[in-house]
Amino acid sequence: MAARGRRHAPRRRSRSAVALRWIGALVLLAIAAAYVQPLRAYREASADVAAREARVERLAAANADLERRIEEAGTTAFVEREARRLGLVKPGERLFIVTGIGERKRDRPGS
């Protein structure tokens, strides 16, 4: 029963144990700080890759449109349409220029 009444004095940490804990915390902070720059560079690089991929997709769509226009440009219908747009006529045809169509449509109440 005598053992029950005895109390042990609280243990005091030695200075070396406290110093080791501070050194361990500082090492962990240094490791965490070392990861910041590579992570930031990775995020910037992945954003740059995404932007470049989007640009490649836009350029591929523009390229497909240009390819389609090149194929269309070789047809006789395209050549004739462009010639008419420039005001050219086929031999034996007469050119009539009609003006004021847009104004007339605006003045009409039913249009």
GUBAVEX-802603 format. One line per 5 residues: for each residue x, y, z of N, C-alpha, C. Coordinates in nm, 4 decimals. Example, Ala and Ser with C-alpha at 12.3 -4.5 7.8 and 13.67 -1.06 7.14 Angstrom:
<nodes>
1.3190:-0.5690:0.7800:1.2300:-0.4500:0.7800:1.3200:-0.3300:0.7800  1.2850:-0.2250:0.7080:1.3670:-0.1060:0.7140:1.2900:0.0030:0.7870
</nodes>
This chain:
<nodes>
0.0793:-0.1175:0.0000:0.0000:0.0000:0.0000:0.0843:0.1249:0.0000  0.1988:0.1095:0.0459:0.2875:0.2235:0.0509:0.3236:0.2700:-0.0890  0.3218:0.1785:-0.1818:0.3572:0.2129:-0.3190:0.2504:0.3004:-0.3816  0.1313:0.2858:-0.3310:0.0231:0.3630:-0.3870:0.0367:0.5107:-0.3543  0.0819:0.5420:-0.2455:0.0909:0.6791:-0.2012:0.2090:0.7530:-0.2621
0.3062:0.6813:-0.3104:0.4233:0.7487:-0.3673:0.3918:0.8024:-0.5045  0.4331:0.9204:-0.5271:0.4159:0.9786:-0.6607:0.5529:1.0051:-0.7190  0.5607:0.9803:-0.8477:0.6877:1.0049:-0.9141:0.6925:1.1504:-0.9560  0.8073:1.2044:-0.9526:0.8269:1.3428:-0.9973:0.8129:1.3457:-1.1487  0.7488:1.4486:-1.2054:0.7349:1.4533:-1.3510:0.8708:1.4541:-1.4184
0.8778:1.3847:-1.5318:1.0038:1.3754:-1.6039:1.0322:1.5060:-1.6736  1.1498:1.5478:-1.6658:1.1917:1.6681:-1.7373:1.2624:1.6225:-1.8631  1.2286:1.6911:-1.9727:1.2956:1.6567:-2.0982:1.4330:1.7198:-2.0978  1.5230:1.6451:-2.1507:1.6583:1.6985:-2.1572:1.6683:1.7986:-2.2712  1.7639:1.8830:-2.2645:1.7826:1.9859:-2.3679:1.8131:1.9219:-2.5032
1.8813:1.8134:-2.5033:1.9147:1.7492:-2.6309:1.7887:1.6935:-2.6983  1.6922:1.6440:-2.6221:1.5685:1.5923:-2.6802:1.4869:1.7067:-2.7403  1.4822:1.8188:-2.6725:1.4093:1.9357:-2.7237:1.4779:1.9875:-2.8498  1.6091:1.9913:-2.8479:1.6840:2.0385:-2.9647:1.6614:1.9451:-3.0835  1.6574:1.8147:-3.0591:1.6321:1.7193:-3.1674:1.4931:1.7387:-3.2278
1.3949:1.7683:-3.1439:1.2604:1.7925:-3.1965:1.2583:1.9188:-3.2823  1.3241:2.0248:-3.2406:1.3297:2.1480:-3.3203:1.4039:2.1242:-3.4515  1.5109:2.0511:-3.4459:1.5859:2.0208:-3.5677:1.4995:1.9380:-3.6621  1.4259:1.8413:-3.6087:1.3365:1.7600:-3.6917:1.2277:1.8451:-3.7566  1.1711:1.9376:-3.6801:1.0674:2.0256:-3.7354:1.1252:2.1149:-3.8445
1.2460:2.1665:-3.8219:1.3106:2.2512:-3.9228:1.3429:2.1730:-4.0498  1.3847:2.0489:-4.0345:1.4130:1.9652:-4.1511:1.2846:1.9408:-4.2310  1.1741:1.9138:-4.1615:1.0471:1.8938:-4.2305:1.0031:2.0209:-4.3028  1.0217:2.1347:-4.2412:0.9876:2.2614:-4.3073:1.0759:2.2856:-4.4298  1.2033:2.2514:-4.4197:1.2943:2.2692:-4.5334:1.2532:2.1775:-4.6490
1.2141:2.0565:-4.6181:1.1695:1.9633:-4.7227:1.0424:2.0154:-4.7881  0.9488:2.0651:-4.7083:0.8245:2.1204:-4.7631:0.8534:2.2419:-4.8512  0.9455:2.3268:-4.8074:0.9810:2.4449:-4.8873:1.0484:2.4043:-5.0175  1.1222:2.2942:-5.0147:1.1897:2.2484:-5.1358:1.0899:2.1967:-5.2404  0.9719:2.1531:-5.1975:0.8713:2.1032:-5.2899:0.7883:2.2135:-5.3542
0.7908:2.3329:-5.2999:0.7041:2.4402:-5.3488:0.7385:2.4779:-5.4930  0.8626:2.5062:-5.5219:0.9017:2.5501:-5.6559:0.8766:2.4438:-5.7629  0.9137:2.3183:-5.7427:0.8824:2.2180:-5.8459:0.7319:2.2022:-5.8691  0.6521:2.2098:-5.7635:0.5077:2.1995:-5.7807:0.4526:2.3180:-5.8584  0.5032:2.4371:-5.8290:0.4600:2.5560:-5.9023:0.5007:2.5456:-6.0498
0.6210:2.4994:-6.0758:0.6678:2.4831:-6.2140:0.5839:2.3786:-6.2875  0.5460:2.2718:-6.2174:0.4623:2.1676:-6.2792:0.3265:2.2238:-6.3167  0.2659:2.3014:-6.2275:0.1348:2.3598:-6.2567:0.1426:2.4548:-6.3749  0.2473:2.5376:-6.3801:0.2637:2.6301:-6.4925:0.2854:2.5542:-6.6233  0.3647:2.4488:-6.6178:0.3919:2.3708:-6.7387:0.2658:2.3001:-6.7878
0.1860:2.2468:-6.6952:0.0636:2.1783:-6.7385:-0.0364:2.2782:-6.7962  -0.0405:2.4002:-6.7419:-0.1286:2.5026:-6.7991:-0.0797:2.5422:-6.9384  0.0521:2.5499:-6.9553:0.1085:2.5834:-7.0859:0.0785:2.4743:-7.1885  0.0880:2.3498:-7.1448:0.0574:2.2375:-7.2350:-0.0892:2.2420:-7.2764  -0.1784:2.2702:-7.1829:-0.3216:2.2768:-7.2150:-0.3489:2.3895:-7.3142
-0.2838:2.5040:-7.2957:-0.3030:2.6158:-7.3887:-0.2509:2.5803:-7.5274  -0.1376:2.5141:-7.5327:-0.0815:2.4760:-7.6630:-0.1678:2.3698:-7.7320  -0.2236:2.2771:-7.6553:-0.3113:2.1771:-7.7150:-0.4371:2.2424:-7.7719  -0.4907:2.3408:-7.7007:-0.6079:2.4122:-7.7515:-0.5736:2.4864:-7.8803  -0.4543:2.5452:-7.8850:-0.4121:2.6161:-8.0057:-0.3956:2.5190:-8.1224
-0.3402:2.4022:-8.0952:-0.3233:2.3008:-8.1999:-0.4594:2.2584:-8.2545  -0.5578:2.2429:-8.1653:-0.6919:2.2046:-8.2104:-0.7522:2.3137:-8.2987  -0.7355:2.4416:-8.2588:-0.7873:2.5517:-8.3414:-0.7185:2.5548:-8.4768  -0.5871:2.5349:-8.4784:-0.5137:2.5359:-8.6049:-0.5531:2.4173:-8.6929  -0.5793:2.3022:-8.6313:-0.6221:2.1856:-8.7094:-0.7587:2.2114:-8.7729
-0.8487:2.2768:-8.6984:-0.9807:2.3092:-8.7543:-0.9667:2.4099:-8.8682  -0.8803:2.5107:-8.8487:-0.8586:2.6086:-8.9554:-0.7957:2.5428:-9.0774  -0.7040:2.4495:-9.0543:-0.6399:2.3781:-9.1639:-0.7415:2.2946:-9.2420  -0.8318:2.2280:-9.1700:-0.9358:2.1484:-9.2371:-1.0257:2.2386:-9.3205  -1.0592:2.3575:-9.2683:-1.1415:2.4520:-9.3433:-1.0690:2.4987:-9.4696
-0.9407:2.5262:-9.4581:-0.8636:2.5692:-9.5749:-0.8527:2.4573:-9.6786  -0.8348:2.3343:-9.6306:-0.8296:2.2204:-9.7236:-0.9617:2.2084:-9.7999  -1.0742:2.2255:-9.7288:-1.2051:2.2186:-9.7932:-1.2191:2.3302:-9.8962  -1.1722:2.4496:-9.8613:-1.1814:2.5616:-9.9550:-1.0929:2.5401:-10.0775  -0.9786:2.4766:-10.0600:-0.8909:2.4475:-10.1742:-0.9595:2.3486:-10.2681
-1.0225:2.2446:-10.2104:-1.0942:2.1478:-10.2938:-1.2088:2.2150:-10.3680  -1.2795:2.3039:-10.3001:-1.3919:2.3736:-10.3618:-1.3444:2.4699:-10.4705  -1.2280:2.5285:-10.4525:-1.1775:2.6272:-10.5481:-1.1473:2.5650:-10.6842  -1.1267:2.4377:-10.6891:-1.0963:2.3722:-10.8161:-1.2197:2.3386:-10.8988  -1.3383:2.3583:-10.8446:-1.4594:2.3220:-10.9184:-1.5003:2.4354:-11.0126
-1.5703:2.3995:-11.1182:-1.6163:2.5008:-11.2143:-1.7247:2.5895:-11.1538  -1.8053:2.5352:-11.0636:-1.9101:2.6151:-11.0002:-1.8486:2.7289:-10.9190  -1.7395:2.7012:-10.8497:-1.6730:2.8045:-10.7707:-1.6161:2.9134:-10.8614  -1.5503:2.8705:-10.9685:-1.4907:2.9682:-11.0610:-1.5991:3.0557:-11.1212  -1.7110:2.9971:-11.1596:-1.8198:3.0749:-11.2185:-1.8804:3.1705:-11.1162
-1.8996:3.1237:-10.9949:-1.9562:3.2086:-10.8892:-1.8650:3.3278:-10.8598  -1.7363:3.3046:-10.8512:-1.6425:3.4132:-10.8244:-1.6351:3.5104:-10.9424  -1.6432:3.4583:-11.0637:-1.6420:3.5460:-11.1813:-1.7657:3.6354:-11.1819  -1.8810:3.5795:-11.1486:-2.0036:3.6583:-11.1423:-1.9937:3.7637:-11.0315  -1.9327:3.7268:-10.9194:-1.9154:3.8221:-10.8099:-1.8283:3.9402:-10.8539
-1.7347:3.9145:-10.9413:-1.6471:4.0202:-10.9922:-1.7114:4.1013:-11.1044  -1.8309:4.0583:-11.1492:-1.9006:4.1322:-11.2542:-1.8733:4.0821:-11.3934  -1.8140:3.9667:-11.4071:-1.7878:3.9104:-11.5395:-1.9113:3.8370:-11.5907  -1.9278:3.8348:-11.7216:-2.0414:3.7658:-11.7832:-1.9899:3.6695:-11.8888  -2.0715:3.5701:-11.9210:-2.0354:3.4744:-12.0256:-2.0570:3.5416:-12.1612
-1.9892:3.4923:-12.2619:-2.0102:3.5492:-12.3955:-2.1572:3.5376:-12.4373  -2.2126:3.6457:-12.4857:-2.3508:3.6483:-12.5303:-2.4486:3.6912:-12.4226  -2.4067:3.7042:-12.2977:-2.4943:3.7480:-12.1906:-2.4889:3.8996:-12.1768  -2.5920:3.9559:-12.1185:-2.5945:4.0997:-12.0896:-2.5916:4.1176:-11.9389  -2.5199:4.2169:-11.8970:-2.5070:4.2461:-11.7548:-2.6088:4.3523:-11.7164
-2.6909:4.3212:-11.6173:-2.7849:4.4177:-11.5624:-2.7484:4.4412:-11.4170  -2.7363:4.5669:-11.3804:-2.7048:4.6011:-11.2420:-2.8300:4.6632:-11.1811  -2.8833:4.5997:-11.0788:-3.0040:4.6451:-11.0125:-2.9629:4.7075:-10.8795  -3.0041:4.8314:-10.8577:-2.9697:4.9001:-10.7337:-3.0950:4.9295:-10.6537  -3.0784:4.9530:-10.5262:-3.1886:4.9938:-10.4404:-3.2761:4.8812:-10.3911
-3.2342:4.7559:-10.4038:-3.3156:4.6435:-10.3582:-3.3271:4.6443:-10.2065  -3.2168:4.6720:-10.1399:-3.2175:4.6743:-9.9934:-3.3086:4.7828:-9.9399  -3.3096:4.8991:-10.0033:-3.3959:5.0086:-9.9587:-3.5421:4.9731:-9.9804  -3.5723:4.9091:-10.0909:-3.7105:4.8749:-10.1213:-3.7643:4.7715:-10.0212  -3.6804:4.6767:-9.9832:-3.7237:4.5759:-9.8853:-3.7491:4.6410:-9.7498
-3.6687:4.7403:-9.7125:-3.6904:4.8087:-9.5865:-3.8197:4.8902:-9.5860  -3.8506:4.9506:-9.6988:-3.9703:5.0344:-9.7080:-4.0972:4.9531:-9.7079  -4.0909:4.8279:-9.7468:-4.2082:4.7420:-9.7527:-4.2491:4.6991:-9.6121  -4.3748:4.7166:-9.5753:-4.4172:4.6810:-9.4405:-4.4251:4.5297:-9.4179  -4.4469:4.4500:-9.5177:-4.4618:4.3050:-9.5026:-4.3309:4.2314:-9.4955
-4.2181:4.2950:-9.5220:-4.0898:4.2246:-9.5262:-4.0230:4.2211:-9.3934
</nodes>
